[in-house]
Amino acid sequence: MTVLGLDVGTTGMKVGVYRAENGVLKLAGQFSQSYEVNTYNNGQFSDIEPEKWQAAFAAGCRELDSLAAEVDAIGISGTTPGLTAMDETGAPLYPAILMLDQRSRAQAAEIIERIGLRTLLEATGNMPVAGGCSLASILWLRDHRPEVFQKAACFGHSNTFMARWLTGTFAIDPSSASLTALYNTTANDLTWNAEIASAFGIRLEQLPRLLPASESTGRVLPELARELGLRKQPLVVIGGNDAVLAAYSIGIREPGDFVNVNGTCEISMVCLDRCYPSTKYNIRAHVIPGRWVTLYVMNAEGKAFEWFHRVFCSEMSAELFYRHFLPQAVEQWLDRESTVTYTPFLMGSRYSQAPLKAEFLGLTPETTREEMLAALVRGLAEYQREHLKEISLVQPIKPVVHVTGGAVNPALIRAKKKWMLEHADYVFEEQSSMKGAALLAYERLQKG
């Protein structure tokens, strides 16, 4: 069997072809391509044209060529929320509104006021916030792009868009639907909440079909398969949220398992055997039945490093900054006292209605950029530490931290051990969202 993992990331796509050898998936070839996200209106708006996802996948199929031709099934990993309004043909009516977006604070407040925070937490498991709540983004379209709202045949996420393009079917999985404020996350029973949808004039027919993560939306359409070089017209598995699939691929399946994902955003996830809603973190259905995962997100980790590089170290190449300057700065200040602190809300917060900002405090004439960068790293680690303190009150955390993502390096792991979770072993994993999607595709093939 040969499967393809498709990872629609926030700022880039990864495509990997895996072959099954004695029941184990082995990577045979991979492709990656970055794309520009639209960030504007003083950083409050963040969206992307879904056509960029299509173009990146097509480029990956061309690059993988003969490997792509062998593929029997495709699994999708998607950035969520990536709220995409589509017409009946699946064509996007507006750029996909990303998790980084902060435009819909007023609409998030409207949802809370009309439905009630207690009801929302009990049913959907999450507090609506700008960017991190699809319903808030849908209502922003209602208020500011009424022609899009009226014309939309389906409101979905990135995996909905890709599945519709590839197979002609609108669908979504529970891990992706969990942050819509429209899914019954606590029950996790593959049902939309009809009362909440009705309260805001959304018809259930405008929401994609809910499927288990390992279920297929059908085969790639014949003409498109020929264009992409997919000779076998593979099955497409709906997959799930990229962070949850990252957790799945490295064995985050039992209560107390913990993974720390480092990319454009930083995400900590702890596996649970029941839903523990909170206003201080998100919670998603796992791709495994009977499991949930916390989702504690800092909107800017990799983005914060990019910003620091651009503003304070612009004379350096990216390679010099990440491979030498950043590790050296961390090592210099790992065991030294610093007066400098960093509040990490460079791109706002998913858990606040207020537009939070980042700030450095405690600067003196002697402060160096190395000390500031170390403070940035410490601020990010201490932010994640607060979540671990809270969730450990209801779910003990196992003393093994799985770390993954393109933004992590050995220096950052040492910093996490110092400032995030000290008494634990740290295990580094690679390319896990893509592999998680491939695993789901493989499992679907095994079902026959």
C-alpha positions in Angstrom: 0.0 0.0 0.0 1.1 3.5 -0.8 -0.5 6.6 0.9 0.0 10.3 0.7 -0.1 12.7 3.7 -1.2 16.2 2.8 -0.5 18.8 5.5 -2.2 22.2 4.8 -0.2 24.4 7.2 -0.7 28.0 8.1 2.2 29.3 6.1 3.1 26.3 3.9 2.2 22.9 2.7 3.9 19.5 3.1 3.2 16.5 1.0 4.7 13.1 1.7 4.3 9.7 0.1 4.7 6.7 2.4 4.9 3.0 1.6 3.8 0.3 4.1 6.5 -2.2 4.9 5.5 -4.9 7.4 2.7 -2.7 8.7 5.0 0.3 9.2 4.8 3.5 7.1 8.2 4.5 5.6 8.6 7.9 3.9 9.4 7.4 0.3 9.5 11.1 -0.8 8.3 14.5 0.3 7.7 18.0 -0.9 7.2 21.3 0.8 6.2 24.8 -0.4 5.6 28.0 1.6 3.0 30.6 0.7 2.2 34.1 1.8 -0.5 34.7 4.4 -2.3 38.1 4.1 -1.8 40.0 7.4 -3.2 43.5 7.4 -5.2 46.2 9.2 -2.4 46.6 11.9 -2.1 42.8 12.1 -5.7 42.3 13.1 -6.7 40.6 9.9 -5.1 37.3 8.7 -6.4 35.2 5.8 -5.2 33.4 2.7 -6.6 32.6 -0.7 -7.5 28.8 -0.8 -6.3 28.7 -4.4 -2.8 28.8 -2.9 -3.5 25.4 -1.2 -4.6 23.9 -4.5 -1.5 25.3 -6.3 0.9 23.9 -3.6 -0.7 20.5 -3.8 -0.5 20.4 -7.5 3.2 21.4 -7.3 3.8 18.6 -4.8 2.2 16.0 -7.1 4.3 17.2 -10.0 7.5 17.0 -7.9 6.7 13.6 -6.5 5.8 12.4 -10.0 6.0 8.6 -10.2 5.6 8.3 -6.4 2.3 10.2 -6.6 1.1 8.0 -9.4 1.3 5.0 -7.0 -0.8 6.5 -4.3 -3.8 4.4 -3.1 -5.2 6.9 -0.5 -4.7 10.5 0.6 -5.1 11.7 4.2 -5.6 15.4 4.9 -4.2 17.4 7.8 -5.5 21.0 7.9 -4.9 24.3 9.7 -8.0 25.1 11.7 -9.8 27.3 12.0 -9.3 28.1 8.4 -12.9 29.3 7.8 -13.7 29.1 4.1 -17.0 30.2 2.6 -17.7 28.2 -0.6 -20.3 28.2 -3.3 -22.1 25.0 -4.4 -19.2 24.1 -6.7 -16.6 24.4 -3.9 -15.1 27.6 -5.2 -14.0 30.0 -2.4 -16.1 33.2 -2.1 -13.6 34.9 0.2 -10.1 34.3 1.6 -9.9 31.6 4.3 -10.0 33.3 7.7 -7.1 31.9 9.8 -6.7 31.2 13.5 -4.4 34.3 13.7 -7.2 36.6 12.7 -8.6 39.1 15.2 -11.3 40.8 13.2 -14.4 39.2 14.8 -14.1 40.1 18.5 -17.5 41.9 18.4 -19.1 38.8 16.8 -17.5 36.5 19.4 -19.0 38.7 22.2 -22.4 38.5 20.4 -22.3 34.7 20.5 -21.5 34.6 24.2 -24.2 37.2 25.0 -26.9 35.4 23.0 -26.2 31.8 23.9 -24.5 32.2 27.3 -21.0 31.1 28.2 -22.0 28.2 30.4 -24.2 26.7 27.6 -21.4 27.2 25.1 -18.8 25.4 27.3 -21.2 22.6 28.2 -22.2 21.9 24.6 -19.3 23.0 22.3 -16.5 22.8 24.9 -15.0 26.2 24.0 -15.4 29.9 24.5 -15.9 31.8 21.3 -13.0 34.1 20.5 -11.9 36.0 17.4 -9.9 33.7 15.0 -10.3 30.7 17.1 -14.1 30.4 16.5 -15.5 29.7 13.1 -19.0 31.0 13.9 -17.5 34.4 14.9 -15.8 34.6 11.5 -19.1 33.5 9.8 -20.9 36.3 11.6 -18.2 38.8 10.6 -19.0 37.8 6.9 -22.7 38.3 7.7 -22.0 41.8 9.0 -19.3 43.0 6.6 -19.6 40.8 3.5 -23.3 40.0 3.3 -23.1 39.0 -0.3 -20.6 36.2 0.7 -22.8 35.1 3.6 -25.9 34.9 1.5 -24.2 33.1 -1.4 -22.3 30.5 0.7 -23.4 26.9 0.1 -21.0 25.6 2.7 -18.9 27.0 5.6 -15.9 24.7 6.2 -12.3 24.5 7.1 -9.2 23.7 5.0 -9.8 20.0 4.9 -13.4 20.7 3.8 -12.1 22.8 0.9 -9.5 20.3 -0.2 -11.9 17.3 0.1 -14.5 19.2 -2.0 -11.9 20.1 -4.6 -10.5 16.5 -4.8 -13.7 14.5 -4.5 -16.7 16.8 -4.9 -17.9 16.2 -1.3 -18.2 18.8 1.5 -17.1 17.2 4.7 -15.3 17.8 8.0 -14.1 15.8 11.0 -14.7 16.3 14.7 -11.2 17.6 15.5 -11.6 20.3 12.9 -15.3 21.0 13.8 -14.5 21.4 17.5 -13.7 25.1 17.3 -16.6 26.1 15.2 -18.9 26.9 18.2 -21.4 24.8 16.2 -20.2 21.3 17.0 -21.3 19.2 20.0 -17.7 18.7 21.1 -18.5 17.6 24.6 -20.8 14.8 23.3 -18.6 14.2 20.3 -21.4 12.4 18.5 -21.0 13.7 14.9 -23.8 16.2 15.2 -24.0 19.9 14.7 -25.8 22.0 17.4 -29.0 22.9 15.6 -30.1 25.4 18.3 -26.9 27.5 18.0 -26.9 27.4 14.2 -30.6 28.4 14.1 -30.0 31.3 16.6 -27.7 32.9 14.0 -29.6 32.1 10.8 -27.3 29.3 9.7 -28.9 26.3 8.0 -27.5 22.9 8.8 -27.3 22.3 5.1 -24.6 25.1 5.0 -22.4 23.0 7.2 -20.3 20.1 5.9 -21.1 16.5 6.5 -19.5 15.2 9.8 -17.3 12.2 9.3 -14.9 10.2 11.6 -11.3 11.2 10.9 -10.4 8.0 9.1 -13.5 8.0 6.8 -13.3 8.8 3.1 -15.2 11.4 1.1 -14.7 9.4 -2.1 -12.1 9.1 -4.8 -10.3 11.9 -6.5 -12.4 13.0 -9.5 -11.2 11.3 -12.7 -10.3 14.5 -14.7 -8.5 16.0 -11.7 -6.7 12.8 -11.0 -5.3 12.8 -14.5 -4.2 16.5 -14.1 -2.4 15.7 -10.9 -0.8 12.5 -12.1 -2.7 10.3 -9.6 -3.0 7.2 -11.7 -5.0 5.1 -9.2 -7.6 7.8 -8.5 -7.0 7.4 -4.8 -9.5 7.5 -1.9 -9.4 10.8 0.0 -9.7 10.5 3.9 -11.0 13.6 5.6 -8.3 13.5 8.3 -8.2 16.3 10.9 -6.7 19.2 12.6 -2.9 19.5 12.0 -2.0 19.7 15.7 -4.2 16.8 16.7 -2.7 14.7 13.9 0.7 15.7 15.1 -0.2 14.3 18.5 -1.7 11.1 16.9 1.3 10.2 14.9 3.6 10.2 17.9 1.4 8.1 20.1 -0.6 10.7 22.1 -3.5 8.4 22.8 -3.8 7.9 26.6 -4.8 10.3 29.3 -1.9 12.4 30.5 0.1 12.1 27.3 1.6 15.5 26.4 2.9 17.0 23.2 4.3 20.5 22.5 4.1 21.6 18.9 6.4 24.4 17.7 5.6 26.2 14.4 4.1 29.5 13.3 2.2 29.0 16.6 3.1 27.1 19.7 0.6 24.6 20.9 0.5 22.4 24.0 -1.8 19.4 24.0 -2.7 17.0 26.8 -4.8 13.9 26.1 -8.0 13.5 28.2 -10.5 10.7 28.6 -13.3 13.2 29.1 -14.0 16.8 28.1 -12.9 19.4 30.6 -14.0 22.8 29.1 -12.4 26.0 30.2 -12.3 29.7 29.2 -8.5 29.5 29.4 -7.8 26.9 26.7 -9.4 25.2 23.7 -10.4 21.6 23.7 -10.8 19.4 20.6 -12.1 16.0 20.0 -9.2 13.6 19.2 -9.1 11.6 16.0 -9.5 8.6 18.4 -13.0 7.9 19.7 -13.4 8.5 23.5 -10.5 10.9 23.7 -10.2 14.7 23.7 -7.1 16.9 23.7 -6.5 20.3 25.2 -5.3 22.9 22.8 -3.4 25.7 24.4 -2.2 28.1 21.7 0.2 30.9 21.6 -0.6 32.7 18.3 3.0 33.7 17.6 6.0 31.5 18.3 7.7 31.0 15.0 6.2 34.3 14.0 7.8 36.0 17.1 11.2 34.6 16.1 10.7 35.9 12.5 9.7 39.3 13.9 12.7 39.5 16.2 15.0 38.5 13.3 13.6 41.1 11.0 13.6 44.0 13.6 16.7 43.4 15.7 19.0 41.1 13.6 18.2 42.1 10.0 21.9 42.1 9.1 22.0 38.3 9.7 20.9 35.6 7.3 18.1 33.4 8.6 20.5 30.5 8.9 22.9 32.5 11.0 20.1 33.8 13.2 18.4 30.4 13.9 21.4 28.1 14.0 23.8 30.4 15.9 22.5 33.6 17.3 19.3 32.2 18.9 20.9 29.2 20.6 23.8 31.3 21.9 21.4 33.9 23.3 19.4 31.2 25.1 22.6 29.5 26.5 23.9 32.9 27.7 20.8 33.5 29.8 19.6 30.1 30.8 21.2 30.2 34.2 21.5 34.0 34.7 19.0 36.3 36.3 17.5 38.9 33.9 15.4 41.9 34.6 13.9 41.7 31.1 10.4 40.1 30.7 8.4 39.5 27.6 4.6 39.4 27.4 4.1 37.1 24.4 0.9 38.4 22.7 2.5 39.5 19.5 -0.5 38.4 17.5 -3.1 38.6 20.2 -4.7 35.8 22.2 -7.3 33.2 21.4 -8.6 33.4 25.0 -9.3 37.1 25.4 -11.9 39.4 23.9 -9.5 42.3 24.4 -6.8 42.9 21.7 -3.8 41.9 23.8 -0.3 43.1 22.7 3.2 42.0 23.3 5.7 44.0 25.3 9.2 43.9 26.8 9.6 45.3 30.3 12.7 45.8 32.5 15.0 47.2 29.8 18.1 49.2 30.9 20.9 50.8 28.9 22.9 47.6 29.4 20.2 45.4 27.9 21.4 43.5 24.8 19.4 42.0 22.0 20.7 38.6 23.3 19.0 39.2 26.6 15.8 40.4 24.9 15.7 37.2 22.7 16.3 35.0 25.8 13.5 36.8 27.5 11.2 36.2 24.5 12.0 32.5 24.7 11.4 32.4 28.5 8.1 34.3 28.1 6.8 31.7 25.6 7.9 28.8 27.8 6.3 30.3 31.0 3.1 30.9 29.1 2.8 27.2 28.3 3.7 26.3 31.9 0.6 28.0 33.1 -1.6 25.6 31.1 0.2 22.5 32.4 -0.4 23.8 36.0 -4.1 24.2 35.3 -4.7 20.9 33.5 -2.7 18.8 36.0 -5.4 19.6 38.6 -7.8 17.3 36.7 -5.4 15.1 34.7 -1.9 14.2 35.9 0.7 14.7 33.1 3.1 12.0 32.2 6.8 13.0 32.6 7.6 12.7 28.9 7.3 15.7 26.6 7.0 15.0 22.9 8.2 18.1 21.0 7.7 18.6 17.3 7.6 21.3 14.7 9.9 23.3 12.5 10.6 26.0 15.1 12.2 23.8 17.7 15.9 23.2 18.1 18.1 21.8 20.9 18.5 25.2 22.6 14.8 25.7 22.8 14.4 22.2 24.2 16.8 23.2 27.0 14.9 26.4 27.6 11.6 24.4 27.8 13.1 22.0 30.4 14.2 25.0 32.4 11.1 27.2 32.1 8.2 25.1 31.0 8.3 21.6 32.5 11.4 20.7 34.4 11.1 17.2 35.6 10.5 15.4 32.3 12.2 13.8 29.5 12.0 15.5 26.1 11.7 13.5 22.9 11.9 15.3 19.5 9.6 14.2 16.7 9.6 15.3 13.0 6.9 16.0 10.3 4.2 14.5 12.5 1.1 16.3 11.0 1.9 14.9 7.6 2.5 11.4 8.9 -0.6 11.5 11.0 -2.7 12.2 7.9 -0.9 9.3 6.1 -1.6 7.0 9.1 -5.3 7.7 8.8 -5.3 7.0 5.1 -3.5 3.7 5.7 -6.0 2.7 8.4 -8.8 3.4 6.0 -7.2 1.2 3.4 -6.8 -1.6 5.9 -10.6 -1.5 6.5 -11.1 -2.5 2.9 
